Amino acid sequence: MKQGPLFSIARWIGLIFGGVFTGFLVCVLVLETSLRDYDAKVYAQVRQVELDSLDTLASATLIPTIIATAILVFGAWKAKGKDLYLPLAALALLLLILILTIVVNLPINADQKDWTVTSPPSDWADVRDKWQTSHAVRTVASLVAFGLLAFSAITHRVTGTASAAPAPAPLSTRS
């Protein structure tokens, strides 16, 4: 069954926004890992800088990725084709990321916005570790989800175009 332009657009949006989201998470993971050797004051100051706009970037890339992937899942489910499982797995991972973000990371972010850089709370390292562990899980899940979306796009393209063009007519050898 041929899918319309909505599904092609959703596929591109999922790949572009999902790629930006995944790259963003990887960059934050590298930054956070780099901060592990620094003291509480440095960590608190960098976190406050991170929290200035990075939550907005995360929302602006994760939400369109989830919506686009849900559209792909709906289209594949409706078509009853074998294109369903990769985007469905990607959607499950994206929803896991969203839930983990809401349950763990956002509450910590809200607390950290109120930290005083000159005197962070005494349990700052425990809070950092909890946030970073959750973030590492989100990053791995995002990498896998993006890989599934990319593989889905590649395999969909191959199976979706195999019968789209008719075979060319043979050339006549008679003059």
MDTraj code that builds the backbone (N, CA, C; nanometers):
import mdtraj as md
import numpy as np

residues = "MET LYS GLN GLY PRO LEU PHE SER ILE ALA ARG TRP ILE GLY LEU ILE PHE GLY GLY VAL PHE THR GLY PHE LEU VAL CYS VAL LEU VAL LEU GLU THR SER LEU ARG ASP TYR ASP ALA LYS VAL TYR ALA GLN VAL ARG GLN VAL GLU LEU ASP SER LEU ASP THR LEU ALA SER ALA THR LEU ILE PRO THR ILE ILE ALA THR ALA ILE LEU VAL PHE GLY ALA TRP LYS ALA LYS GLY LYS ASP LEU TYR LEU PRO LEU ALA ALA LEU ALA LEU LEU LEU LEU ILE LEU ILE LEU THR ILE VAL VAL ASN LEU PRO ILE ASN ALA ASP GLN LYS ASP TRP THR VAL THR SER PRO PRO SER ASP TRP ALA ASP VAL ARG ASP LYS TRP GLN THR SER HIS ALA VAL ARG THR VAL ALA SER LEU VAL ALA PHE GLY LEU LEU ALA PHE SER ALA ILE THR HIS ARG VAL THR GLY THR ALA SER ALA ALA PRO ALA PRO ALA PRO LEU SER THR ARG SER".split()
xyz = np.array([
    [0.0838, -0.1175, 0.0000],
    [0.0000, 0.0000, 0.0000],
    [0.0885, 0.1239, 0.0000],
    [0.0620, 0.2141, -0.0904],
    [0.1407, 0.3356, -0.1018],
    [0.0934, 0.4371, 0.0021],
    [0.1904, 0.4977, 0.0725],
    [0.1578, 0.5979, 0.1720],
    [0.1720, 0.7360, 0.1109],
    [0.0929, 0.8292, 0.1598],
    [0.0902, 0.9639, 0.1055],
    [0.2059, 1.0500, 0.1537],
    [0.2022, 1.1765, 0.1136],
    [0.3112, 1.2684, 0.1477],
    [0.3237, 1.2959, 0.2980],
    [0.2149, 1.2829, 0.3730],
    [0.2218, 1.3037, 0.5173],
    [0.3244, 1.2098, 0.5805],
    [0.3277, 1.0869, 0.5349],
    [0.4189, 0.9887, 0.5926],
    [0.5630, 1.0154, 0.5501],
    [0.5818, 1.0636, 0.4282],
    [0.7172, 1.1018, 0.3849],
    [0.7677, 1.2199, 0.4666],
    [0.6819, 1.3174, 0.4895],
    [0.7189, 1.4342, 0.5697],
    [0.7475, 1.3910, 0.7134],
    [0.6622, 1.3055, 0.7675],
    [0.6828, 1.2567, 0.9040],
    [0.8149, 1.1818, 0.9154],
    [0.8479, 1.1033, 0.8144],
    [0.9743, 1.0284, 0.8155],
    [1.0927, 1.1258, 0.8217],
    [1.0878, 1.2310, 0.7399],
    [1.1962, 1.3304, 0.7388],
    [1.2025, 1.4073, 0.8703],
    [1.0883, 1.4483, 0.9211],
    [1.0856, 1.5216, 1.0484],
    [1.1414, 1.4339, 1.1602],
    [1.1001, 1.3082, 1.1627],
    [1.1515, 1.2162, 1.2641],
    [1.3027, 1.2011, 1.2564],
    [1.3545, 1.1914, 1.1352],
    [1.4992, 1.1765, 1.1192],
    [1.5748, 1.3044, 1.1545],
    [1.5270, 1.4171, 1.1067],
    [1.5981, 1.5434, 1.1313],
    [1.5919, 1.5820, 1.2790],
    [1.4712, 1.5902, 1.3329],
    [1.4583, 1.6299, 1.4728],
    [1.5143, 1.5230, 1.5671],
    [1.4949, 1.3963, 1.5308],
    [1.5514, 1.2884, 1.6118],
    [1.7031, 1.2907, 1.6108],
    [1.7618, 1.3232, 1.4971],
    [1.9073, 1.3342, 1.4890],
    [1.9608, 1.4502, 1.5707],
    [1.8932, 1.5643, 1.5623],
    [1.9350, 1.6805, 1.6417],
    [1.9196, 1.6499, 1.7908],
    [1.8088, 1.5886, 1.8285],
    [1.7855, 1.5534, 1.9686],
    [1.8932, 1.4578, 2.0193],
    [1.9235, 1.3561, 1.9415],
    [2.0242, 1.2584, 1.9816],
    [2.1613, 1.3234, 1.9929],
    [2.1963, 1.4059, 1.8959],
    [2.3247, 1.4758, 1.9022],
    [2.3338, 1.5660, 2.0236],
    [2.2247, 1.6337, 2.0542],
    [2.2172, 1.7195, 2.1724],
    [2.2416, 1.6377, 2.2990],
    [2.1745, 1.5227, 2.3103],
    [2.1924, 1.4395, 2.4293],
    [2.3358, 1.3901, 2.4426],
    [2.3970, 1.3526, 2.3312],
    [2.5361, 1.3064, 2.3344],
    [2.6281, 1.4194, 2.3818],
    [2.6068, 1.5395, 2.3294],
    [2.6894, 1.6544, 2.3715],
    [2.6751, 1.6827, 2.5205],
    [2.5527, 1.6794, 2.5709],
    [2.5303, 1.7029, 2.7137],
    [2.5958, 1.5919, 2.7956],
    [2.5888, 1.4686, 2.7473],
    [2.6523, 1.3578, 2.8188],
    [2.8034, 1.3782, 2.8272],
    [2.8636, 1.4220, 2.7181],
    [3.0081, 1.4481, 2.7182],
    [3.0406, 1.5608, 2.8165],
    [2.9633, 1.6681, 2.8130],
    [2.9857, 1.7799, 2.9053],
    [2.9704, 1.7345, 3.0503],
    [2.8632, 1.6624, 3.0786],
    [2.8386, 1.6164, 3.2154],
    [2.9489, 1.5217, 3.2631],
    [2.9947, 1.4352, 3.1753],
    [3.1040, 1.3444, 3.2116],
    [3.2310, 1.4233, 3.2410],
    [3.2545, 1.5279, 3.1635],
    [3.3718, 1.6132, 3.1858],
    [3.3658, 1.6845, 3.3195],
    [3.2450, 1.7129, 3.3690],
    [3.2285, 1.7853, 3.4950],
    [3.2548, 1.6997, 3.6184],
    [3.2662, 1.5710, 3.6022],
    [3.2779, 1.4824, 3.7188],
    [3.4048, 1.5088, 3.7994],
    [3.5073, 1.5651, 3.7381],
    [3.6324, 1.5915, 3.8096],
    [3.6340, 1.7268, 3.8811],
    [3.5262, 1.8031, 3.8679],
    [3.5232, 1.9365, 3.9275],
    [3.4429, 1.9379, 4.0563],
    [3.4616, 2.0438, 4.1343],
    [3.3938, 2.0536, 4.2635],
    [3.2495, 2.1014, 4.2480],
    [3.1820, 2.1121, 4.3624],
    [3.0398, 2.1457, 4.3656],
    [3.0110, 2.2829, 4.3057],
    [3.0964, 2.3788, 4.3299],
    [3.0717, 2.5141, 4.2809],
    [3.0772, 2.5194, 4.1285],
    [3.1762, 2.4548, 4.0714],
    [3.1878, 2.4526, 3.9245],
    [3.0687, 2.3787, 3.8648],
    [3.0367, 2.2636, 3.9233],
    [2.9241, 2.1859, 3.8725],
    [2.7948, 2.2672, 3.8784],
    [2.7687, 2.3302, 3.9898],
    [2.6455, 2.4090, 4.0054],
    [2.6400, 2.5237, 3.9048],
    [2.7520, 2.5888, 3.8830],
    [2.7531, 2.7017, 3.7887],
    [2.7280, 2.6543, 3.6460],
    [2.7930, 2.5463, 3.6056],
    [2.7725, 2.4948, 3.4693],
    [2.6294, 2.4460, 3.4516],
    [2.5750, 2.3793, 3.5518],
    [2.4358, 2.3325, 3.5426],
    [2.3394, 2.4492, 3.5267],
    [2.3645, 2.5580, 3.5962],
    [2.2761, 2.6734, 3.5829],
    [2.2842, 2.7330, 3.4433],
    [2.4024, 2.7297, 3.3838],
    [2.4164, 2.7769, 3.2455],
    [2.3432, 2.6817, 3.1511],
    [2.3606, 2.5508, 3.1723],
    [2.2909, 2.4512, 3.0902],
    [2.1395, 2.4713, 3.0954],
    [2.0895, 2.4968, 3.2150],
    [1.9451, 2.5053, 3.2352],
    [1.8834, 2.6323, 3.1786],
    [1.9668, 2.7248, 3.1333],
    [1.9153, 2.8494, 3.0776],
    [1.8282, 2.8245, 2.9548],
    [1.8724, 2.7391, 2.8623],
    [1.7958, 2.7173, 2.7380],
    [1.7936, 2.5736, 2.6888],
    [1.8694, 2.4862, 2.7506],
    [1.8780, 2.3508, 2.6963],
    [1.7488, 2.2716, 2.7103],
    [1.6694, 2.2986, 2.8134],
    [1.5398, 2.2313, 2.8257],
    [1.4499, 2.2664, 2.7067],
    [1.4595, 2.3912, 2.6622],
    [1.3801, 2.4347, 2.5474],
    [1.4223, 2.3601, 2.4219],
    [1.5527, 2.3457, 2.4023],
    [1.6028, 2.2718, 2.2860],
    [1.5575, 2.1262, 2.2916],
    [1.5626, 2.0669, 2.4086],
    [1.5195, 1.9278, 2.4229],
    [1.3727, 1.9124, 2.3852],
    [1.2887, 2.0003, 2.4353],
    [1.1453, 1.9941, 2.4036],
    [1.1194, 2.0197, 2.2556],
    [1.1911, 2.1164, 2.1998],
    [1.1700, 2.1544, 2.0602],
    [1.2153, 2.0464, 1.9620],
    [1.2938, 1.9522, 2.0087],
    [1.3372, 1.8431, 1.9201],
    [1.2710, 1.7099, 1.9546],
    [1.2495, 1.6826, 2.0836],
    [1.1887, 1.5548, 2.1223],
    [1.0413, 1.5480, 2.0835],
    [0.9667, 1.6529, 2.1090],
    [0.8221, 1.6490, 2.0819],
    [0.7915, 1.6259, 1.9341],
    [0.8542, 1.6990, 1.8403],
    [0.8272, 1.6691, 1.6985],
    [0.8716, 1.5280, 1.6578],
    [0.9781, 1.4792, 1.7199],
    [1.0245, 1.3436, 1.6888],
    [0.9198, 1.2407, 1.7320],
    [0.8643, 1.2580, 1.8502],
    [0.7610, 1.1659, 1.8993],
    [0.6372, 1.1719, 1.8090],
    [0.5937, 1.2917, 1.7758],
    [0.4744, 1.3065, 1.6906],
    [0.4981, 1.2436, 1.5535],
    [0.6115, 1.2731, 1.4928],
    [0.6424, 1.2183, 1.3601],
    [0.6501, 1.0654, 1.3643],
    [0.7118, 1.0128, 1.4683],
    [0.7242, 0.8670, 1.4807],
    [0.5878, 0.8034, 1.5042],
    [0.5023, 0.8683, 1.5813],
    [0.3661, 0.8173, 1.6025],
    [0.2889, 0.8144, 1.4706],
    [0.3084, 0.9146, 1.3870],
    [0.2439, 0.9157, 1.2548],
    [0.2938, 0.7987, 1.1705],
    [0.4232, 0.7715, 1.1755],
    [0.4788, 0.6571, 1.1013],
    [0.4209, 0.5255, 1.1520],
    [0.4096, 0.5129, 1.2825],
    [0.3534, 0.3906, 1.3412],
    [0.2078, 0.3746, 1.2979],
    [0.1324, 0.4824, 1.3038],
    [-0.0076, 0.4766, 1.2620],
    [-0.0188, 0.4361, 1.1153],
    [0.0625, 0.4964, 1.0304],
    [0.0587, 0.4631, 0.8876],
    [0.0968, 0.3189, 0.8605],
    [0.1985, 0.2705, 0.9292],
    [0.2417, 0.1321, 0.9102],
    [0.1371, 0.0348, 0.9650],
    [0.0760, 0.0702, 1.0773],
    [-0.0288, -0.0145, 1.1342],
    [-0.1487, -0.0201, 1.0396],
    [-0.1849, 0.0943, 0.9842],
    [-0.2988, 0.1012, 0.8933],
    [-0.2720, 0.0221, 0.7651],
    [-0.1474, 0.0269, 0.7190],
    [-0.1102, -0.0448, 0.5966],
    [-0.0908, -0.1940, 0.6214],
    [-0.0841, -0.2327, 0.7486],
    [-0.0629, -0.3725, 0.7871],
    [0.0595, -0.4332, 0.7194],
    [0.1616, -0.3495, 0.7056],
    [0.2849, -0.3950, 0.6422],
    [0.3915, -0.4309, 0.7435],
    [0.5036, -0.4728, 0.6922],
    [0.6136, -0.5098, 0.7809],
    [0.6968, -0.3881, 0.8223],
    [0.6546, -0.2687, 0.7828],
    [0.7232, -0.1455, 0.8225],
    [0.6848, -0.0999, 0.9624],
    [0.6055, -0.1756, 1.0348],
    [0.5536, -0.1329, 1.1644],
    [0.6551, -0.1446, 1.2772],
    [0.7324, -0.2498, 1.2819],
    [0.8077, -0.2839, 1.4026],
    [0.9221, -0.1890, 1.4353],
    [0.9944, -0.1407, 1.3371],
    [1.1045, -0.0491, 1.3663],
    [1.0550, 0.0845, 1.4216],
    [0.9599, 0.1518, 1.3555],
    [0.9125, 0.2764, 1.4155],
    [0.8382, 0.2545, 1.5477],
    [0.7727, 0.1405, 1.5638],
    [0.7045, 0.1118, 1.6901],
    [0.8058, 0.0990, 1.8040],
    [0.9150, 0.0298, 1.7794],
    [1.0207, 0.0185, 1.8806],
    [1.0827, 0.1553, 1.9087],
    [1.1036, 0.2350, 1.8038],
    [1.1581, 0.3702, 1.8218],
    [1.0619, 0.4551, 1.9051],
    [0.9325, 0.4443, 1.8767],
    [0.8334, 0.5206, 1.9528],
    [0.8339, 0.4791, 2.1000],
    [0.8442, 0.3509, 2.1260],
    [0.8491, 0.3035, 2.2652],
    [0.9704, 0.3627, 2.3372],
    [1.0842, 0.3668, 2.2709],
    [1.2042, 0.4247, 2.3317],
    [1.1887, 0.5752, 2.3536],
    [1.1298, 0.6438, 2.2564],
    [1.1078, 0.7882, 2.2708],
    [1.0128, 0.8185, 2.3864],
    [0.9119, 0.7356, 2.4032],
    [0.8202, 0.7545, 2.5161],
    [0.8889, 0.7237, 2.6489],
    [0.9779, 0.6258, 2.6489],
    [1.0584, 0.5974, 2.7679],
    [1.1429, 0.7198, 2.8043],
    [1.2032, 0.7810, 2.7029],
    [1.2829, 0.9022, 2.7252],
    [1.1962, 1.0126, 2.7853],
    [1.0785, 1.0313, 2.7295],
    [0.9883, 1.1351, 2.7790],
    [0.9496, 1.1094, 2.9252],
    [0.9140, 0.9862, 2.9563],
    [0.8742, 0.9506, 3.0931],
    [0.9908, 0.9687, 3.1898],
    [1.1082, 0.9207, 3.1519],
    [1.2266, 0.9351, 3.2366],
    [1.2598, 1.0823, 3.2590],
    [1.2443, 1.1614, 3.1552],
    [1.2693, 1.3049, 3.1665],
    [1.1728, 1.3690, 3.2656],
    [1.0452, 1.3354, 3.2528],
    [0.9429, 1.3955, 3.3408],
    [0.9593, 1.3489, 3.4850],
    [0.9910, 1.2219, 3.5034],
    [0.9959, 1.1654, 3.6385],
    [1.1275, 1.1972, 3.7109],
    [1.2393, 1.1962, 3.6388],
    [1.3692, 1.2118, 3.7048],
    [1.4349, 1.3468, 3.6730],
    [1.4599, 1.3728, 3.5463],
    [1.5446, 1.4862, 3.5102],
    [1.4808, 1.6230, 3.5341],
    [1.3551, 1.6402, 3.4962],
    [1.2929, 1.7721, 3.5131],
    [1.2799, 1.8138, 3.6593],
    [1.2410, 1.7245, 3.7504],
    [1.2389, 1.7670, 3.8913],
    [1.3783, 1.8072, 3.9431],
    [1.4804, 1.7341, 3.9009],
    [1.6166, 1.7708, 3.9419],
    [1.6542, 1.9053, 3.8804],
    [1.6204, 1.9251, 3.7536],
    [1.6486, 2.0540, 3.6887],
    [1.5840, 2.1682, 3.7660],
    [1.4593, 2.1497, 3.8059],
    [1.3885, 2.2548, 3.8796],
    [1.4590, 2.2856, 4.0117],
    [1.5049, 2.1820, 4.0810],
    [1.5787, 2.2036, 4.2061],
    [1.7115, 2.2746, 4.1801],
    [1.7820, 2.2324, 4.0764],
    [1.9136, 2.2893, 4.0491],
    [1.9067, 2.4362, 4.0070],
    [1.7962, 2.4774, 3.9497],
    [1.7815, 2.6193, 3.9141],
    [1.7871, 2.7079, 4.0373],
    [1.7467, 2.6526, 4.1516],
    [1.7453, 2.7297, 4.2759],
    [1.8731, 2.7154, 4.3574],
    [1.9682, 2.6360, 4.3100],
    [2.0932, 2.6209, 4.3832],
    [2.1693, 2.7528, 4.3853],
    [2.2376, 2.7770, 4.4947],
    [2.3290, 2.8896, 4.5039],
    [2.4663, 2.8393, 4.4627],
    [2.5231, 2.9027, 4.3619],
    [2.6504, 2.8563, 4.3076],
    [2.7608, 2.8555, 4.4136],
    [2.7610, 2.9533, 4.5005],
    [2.8661, 2.9608, 4.6023],
    [2.8499, 2.8600, 4.7145],
    [2.7281, 2.8051, 4.7309],
    [2.7089, 2.7033, 4.8349],
    [2.6013, 2.6034, 4.7923],
    [2.6378, 2.5116, 4.7020],
    [2.5429, 2.4074, 4.6593],
    [2.5042, 2.3183, 4.7774],
    [2.3953, 2.2446, 4.7654],
    [2.3531, 2.1576, 4.8767],
    [2.4575, 2.0492, 4.9049],
    [2.4535, 1.9978, 5.0244],
    [2.5542, 1.8982, 5.0650],
    [2.5420, 1.7673, 4.9858],
    [2.4240, 1.7365, 4.9370],
    [2.4040, 1.6122, 4.8610],
    [2.4175, 1.6334, 4.7092],
    [2.4868, 1.7396, 4.6688],
    [2.4968, 1.7745, 4.5269],
    [2.5508, 1.6596, 4.4429],
    [2.6477, 1.5840, 4.4938],
    [2.7078, 1.4742, 4.4158],
    [2.6061, 1.3613, 4.3934],
    [2.5240, 1.3323, 4.4928],
    [2.4201, 1.2303, 4.4764],
    [2.3169, 1.2746, 4.3720],
    [2.2785, 1.4007, 4.3787],
    [2.1835, 1.4554, 4.2818],
    [2.2441, 1.4503, 4.1417],
    [2.3697, 1.4912, 4.1316],
    [2.4406, 1.4860, 4.0034],
    [2.4415, 1.3440, 3.9479],
    [2.4771, 1.2480, 4.0316],
    [2.4858, 1.1088, 3.9865],
    [2.3512, 1.0560, 3.9394],
    [2.2456, 1.0886, 4.0110],
    [2.1107, 1.0445, 3.9705],
    [2.0734, 1.1061, 3.8358],
    [2.0984, 1.2367, 3.8203],
    [2.0669, 1.3044, 3.6942],
    [2.1487, 1.2450, 3.5798],
    [2.2784, 1.2263, 3.6034],
    [2.3660, 1.1760, 3.4974],
    [2.3339, 1.0316, 3.4594],
    [2.2965, 0.9496, 3.5550],
    [2.2572, 0.8115, 3.5234],
    [2.1321, 0.8104, 3.4370],
    [2.0340, 0.8882, 3.4770],
    [1.9115, 0.8973, 3.3973],
    [1.9414, 0.9520, 3.2578],
    [2.0283, 1.0514, 3.2520],
    [2.0627, 1.1099, 3.1230],
    [2.1359, 1.0092, 3.0341],
    [2.2230, 0.9286, 3.0923],
    [2.2939, 0.8263, 3.0141],
    [2.1948, 0.7260, 2.9551],
    [2.0944, 0.6869, 3.0340],
    [1.9909, 0.5952, 2.9845],
    [1.9142, 0.6622, 2.8697],
    [1.8779, 0.7883, 2.8883],
    [1.8064, 0.8610, 2.7819],
    [1.8911, 0.8696, 2.6547],
    [2.0202, 0.8927, 2.6714],
    [2.1085, 0.9061, 2.5555],
    [2.1186, 0.7750, 2.4782],
    [2.1379, 0.6657, 2.5491],
    [2.1456, 0.5346, 2.4829],
    [2.0131, 0.5029, 2.4138],
    [1.9022, 0.5280, 2.4823],
    [1.7701, 0.5029, 2.4227],
    [1.7501, 0.5887, 2.2978],
    [1.7962, 0.7118, 2.3020],
    [1.7827, 0.8008, 2.1866],
    [1.8697, 0.7544, 2.0695],
    [1.9902, 0.7106, 2.0987],
    [2.0776, 0.6579, 1.9930],
    [2.0134, 0.5369, 1.9247],
    [1.9571, 0.4472, 2.0047],
    [1.8916, 0.3283, 1.9489],
    [1.7669, 0.3691, 1.8698],
    [1.6868, 0.4593, 1.9249],
    [1.5648, 0.5039, 1.8557],
    [1.5998, 0.5702, 1.7227],
    [1.7016, 0.6556, 1.7228],
    [1.7424, 0.7202, 1.5982],
    [1.7921, 0.6165, 1.4979],
    [1.8684, 0.5203, 1.5450],
    [1.9151, 0.4126, 1.4568],
    [1.7988, 0.3345, 1.3974],
    [1.6974, 0.3065, 1.4774],
    [1.5793, 0.2352, 1.4281],
    [1.5045, 0.3189, 1.3236],
    [1.4904, 0.4487, 1.3499],
    [1.4230, 0.5359, 1.2522],
    [1.5019, 0.5440, 1.1216],
    [1.6334, 0.5535, 1.1331],
    [1.7167, 0.5596, 1.0126],
    [1.7085, 0.4285, 0.9350],
    [1.7178, 0.3166, 1.0054],
    [1.7092, 0.1866, 0.9387],
    [1.5713, 0.1679, 0.8761],
    [1.4683, 0.2130, 0.9461],
    [1.3325, 0.2054, 0.8929],
    [1.3198, 0.2859, 0.7635],
    [1.3800, 0.4035, 0.7619],
    [1.3740, 0.4876, 0.6408],
    [1.4453, 0.4204, 0.5249],
    [1.5582, 0.3573, 0.5537],
    [1.6341, 0.2897, 0.4478],
    [1.5575, 0.1693, 0.3947],
    [1.5088, 0.0854, 0.4839],
    [1.4387, -0.0351, 0.4397],
    [1.3041, -0.0012, 0.3781],
    [1.2381, 0.1028, 0.4276],
    [1.1112, 0.1449, 0.3680],
    [1.1336, 0.1922, 0.2252],
    [1.2375, 0.2685, 0.2056],
    [1.2681, 0.3209, 0.0726],
    [1.2937, 0.2061, -0.0244],
    [1.3706, 0.1073, 0.0200],
    [1.4027, -0.0062, -0.0666],
    [1.2766, -0.0843, -0.1004],
    [1.1955, -0.1175, -0.0009],
    [1.0751, -0.1956, -0.0272],
    [0.9660, -0.1110, -0.0898],
    [0.9669, 0.0186, -0.0603],
    [0.8622, 0.1056, -0.1118],
    [0.8794, 0.1425, -0.2566],
    [1.0011, 0.1325, -0.3105],
    [1.0241, 0.1742, -0.4485],
    [1.0510, 0.0573, -0.5424],
    [1.0578, -0.0630, -0.4893],
    [1.0938, -0.1770, -0.5733],
    [0.9942, -0.1997, -0.6866],
    [0.8676, -0.1785, -0.6621],
    [0.7690, -0.2030, -0.7664],
    [0.7064, -0.0734, -0.8180],
    [0.7630, 0.0395, -0.7833],
    [0.7019, 0.1670, -0.8191],
    [0.7200, 0.2015, -0.9669],
    [0.8334, 0.1694, -1.0213],
    [0.8596, 0.2054, -1.1611],
    [0.8419, 0.0836, -1.2504],
    [0.7689, 0.0986, -1.3606],
    [0.7551, -0.0154, -1.4510],
    [0.8871, -0.0422, -1.5221],
    [0.9044, -0.1647, -1.5618],
    [1.0269, -0.2006, -1.6345],
    [1.0266, -0.1304, -1.7694],
    [1.1436, -0.0833, -1.8134],
    [1.1488, -0.0156, -1.9430],
    [1.1188, -0.1138, -2.0553],
    [1.0580, -0.0625, -2.1596],
    [1.0278, -0.1463, -2.2760],
    [1.1580, -0.1813, -2.3463],
    [1.1673, -0.3042, -2.3971],
    [1.2902, -0.3430, -2.4674],
    [1.3075, -0.2589, -2.5952],
    [1.4307, -0.2326, -2.6268],
    [1.4602, -0.1581, -2.7499],
    [1.4433, -0.2491, -2.8701],
    [1.3876, -0.1971, -2.9717],
    [1.3667, -0.2737, -3.0934],
    [1.4980, -0.2769, -3.1716],
    [1.5325, -0.3935, -3.2253],
    [1.6560, -0.4042, -3.3039],
    [1.6278, -0.3914, -3.4527],
    [1.5001, -0.3828, -3.4890],
    [1.4674, -0.3673, -3.6317],
    [1.4614, -0.2208, -3.6667],
    [1.5017, -0.1876, -3.7887],
    [1.4950, -0.0500, -3.8342],
    [1.3819, -0.0300, -3.9278],
])
top = md.Topology()
chain = top.add_chain()
for i, resn in enumerate(residues, 1):
    res = top.add_residue(resn, chain, resSeq=i)
    for name in ("N", "CA", "C"):
        top.add_atom(name, md.element.get_by_symbol(name[0]), res)
traj = md.Trajectory(xyz[None], top)
